[in-house]
Amino acid sequence: MQYAWDNGISCVLTDKMNEHTPSSAQPKNKIILINLNWYNQSEIIFQMAHEIGHVINNDEGVLYYSSFSNKSSYERNANLKALDILIPIYLDIIGDYNSDSVFPFMEAFCIPNRLENDVLNAFRNSISKQAN
């Protein structure tokens, strides 16, 4: 949430929605809505980073989180931005990166297995940025 605030993004967190109502973003208004009642609580952090990604990427329209959708370029790019947001935070917490860091990261944030190559690339990019 601090990342959102640092980037001028407003966050609405609610536990009043149905457990299957996805979180969403309105990039034009720089606001995200996070469903804290989501049926898989472990996904919420990745959802938040994903929705922030839609705003930072200036995607069009109102966009809804889907753990199954990766077909549109908006969704893919929001996933990539979410990884760019979360990985440096994760590395600050765990310390040094090693090859065993990727799968615990994916498991902790319920990142779909289909994003494994993207996660590996994002880890490499984050490590090289930290080295510079």
C-alpha positions in Angstrom: 0.0 0.0 0.0 2.9 2.3 0.7 4.1 1.8 -2.9 0.6 2.9 -4.1 0.6 6.0 -1.9 4.2 6.9 -3.0 2.9 6.8 -6.6 -0.2 8.9 -6.0 -2.6 5.9 -6.1 -5.6 5.8 -3.8 -6.5 2.5 -2.3 -9.9 1.4 -1.2 -9.8 -1.8 1.0 -13.1 -3.5 1.8 -14.2 -6.7 3.3 -17.9 -6.1 2.3 -17.7 -7.8 -1.1 -18.5 -11.3 -2.1 -15.5 -13.7 -1.8 -15.5 -14.1 -5.6 -15.7 -10.5 -6.6 -12.3 -9.5 -8.0 -10.3 -6.5 -7.0 -10.2 -3.8 -9.7 -8.4 -0.7 -10.9 -9.5 2.6 -12.4 -6.2 3.9 -13.9 -7.7 7.1 -15.2 -8.7 8.1 -11.6 -5.6 6.5 -10.0 -7.6 4.3 -7.7 -7.6 0.6 -6.8 -10.3 -1.4 -5.0 -9.1 -4.4 -3.1 -11.5 -7.1 -1.9 -10.2 -8.2 1.5 -12.9 -10.9 1.5 -11.3 -12.7 -1.5 -11.6 -16.5 -1.1 -7.9 -17.0 -1.4 -6.4 -14.6 1.1 -2.8 -15.4 0.0 -3.5 -13.8 -3.4 -4.4 -10.4 -2.0 -0.9 -9.0 -2.0 -0.3 -10.0 -5.6 -3.7 -8.7 -6.6 -2.9 -5.3 -5.0 0.4 -5.1 -6.9 -1.3 -6.2 -10.1 -4.0 -3.5 -9.7 -1.3 -0.9 -9.0 0.4 -2.1 -12.2 -2.7 -1.2 -14.2 -2.6 2.3 -12.8 1.1 2.8 -13.4 0.9 1.4 -16.9 -2.0 3.8 -17.6 -4.2 1.0 -18.9 -7.6 2.0 -20.3 -11.0 1.3 -18.7 -11.9 -0.4 -15.5 -9.9 -3.6 -15.1 -10.7 -6.6 -12.9 -8.2 -9.0 -11.4 -8.4 -12.5 -12.7 -6.0 -15.3 -11.6 -6.9 -17.1 -14.8 -6.6 -14.4 -17.4 -3.3 -13.7 -19.1 -4.6 -13.2 -22.6 -4.6 -9.4 -22.9 -1.5 -7.4 -23.0 -3.0 -5.2 -20.2 -3.2 -8.2 -17.9 0.3 -9.5 -18.8 1.9 -6.1 -18.3 0.1 -5.6 -15.0 1.5 -9.0 -13.9 5.0 -7.9 -14.9 4.7 -4.6 -13.1 3.4 -6.5 -10.0 6.5 -8.6 -10.0 8.7 -5.4 -10.4 7.0 -4.0 -7.3 7.0 -7.1 -5.1 10.4 -8.7 -5.8 12.6 -5.8 -4.4 10.4 -5.7 -1.3 10.7 -9.5 -0.9 14.5 -9.4 -1.4 14.8 -6.7 1.3 13.0 -9.0 3.7 14.8 -12.3 2.9 18.2 -10.8 2.3 20.4 -12.4 -0.4 18.9 -14.0 -3.5 19.6 -17.5 -4.4 18.1 -19.9 -6.9 15.8 -21.3 -4.1 14.2 -17.9 -3.6 11.9 -18.0 -6.6 9.5 -20.8 -5.7 9.0 -19.7 -2.1 8.2 -16.2 -3.5 5.7 -17.6 -6.0 4.1 -19.8 -3.3 3.9 -17.0 -0.7 2.1 -14.7 -3.1 0.1 -17.4 -5.0 1.6 -16.4 -8.3 0.4 -18.7 -11.0 2.9 -21.3 -12.3 2.4 -20.0 -15.8 4.3 -16.9 -14.7 7.4 -18.9 -13.7 9.6 -17.6 -16.5 8.4 -14.0 -15.9 9.2 -14.4 -12.2 12.7 -15.8 -13.0 13.4 -12.9 -15.4 12.0 -10.3 -12.9 14.3 -11.7 -10.2 17.3 -11.5 -12.6 16.4 -7.9 -13.5 15.9 -6.9 -9.8 19.3 -8.5 -8.9 21.1 -6.6 -11.6 19.5 -3.3 -10.6 20.6 -3.9 -7.0 24.1 -4.6 -8.2 24.4 -1.3 -10.0 
